[in-house]
Amino acid sequence: LADGQFEDAIGWFRQQATEERCLDCGDWDLARAYDSAGEIDSALVEYERLISRPTAFRMFIDAFTLAPSYKRIGELYEQRDDIDKAVEYYNNFVELWDEADEFLQPQVQDVRNRIARLISEK
C-alpha cells in the first residue's frame, strides 16, 4: 500500500482476513487500499463494514479508525453527489469529535463548513 501497489495490497489484505484468526485485522487497511486504487464502491463497502460490524475489539479499532472513516465516507459520498449520505457521515464525524482536542478542531470546522455548503446547495 505504501509503495503504491494497490492491487497487490488489496489481495494481501483480503488474504490476511481469511487466514488470520483476527477477523477485524486489516479491515481499515483494506478499505484504504480500495480507496487508494480508486475502487470507490469497494472502499465504501469496507469502510461501512468497518464502522458497523460489532466485534470484541471495537473500542481498540474505533480509537484509530472511526473518525477518519466517517470523514472519508462523507467525502466519497460527496464526490458521488449523494448529499444526504455525505451529510449523514459528516454529521457522525462532527458529533464524535465535537469536543476533541483543540488541535483537531480545524478538521471539525472544515467538515462543519462542508455540511453547511452541501445543505445550502441542495
HELIX and SHEET records of a PDB file:
HELIX    1   1 PHE A    6  GLU A   19  1                                  14    
HELIX    2   2 ASP A   27  SER A   36  1                                  10    
HELIX    3   3 ILE A   40  SER A   52  1                                  13    
HELIX    4   4 ARG A   58  GLN A   79  1                                  22    
HELIX    5   5 ILE A   83  TRP A   97  1                                  15    
HELIX    6   6 GLU A  102  LEU A  104  5                                   3    
HELIX    7   7 GLN A  105  GLU A  121  1                                  17    
END                                                                             
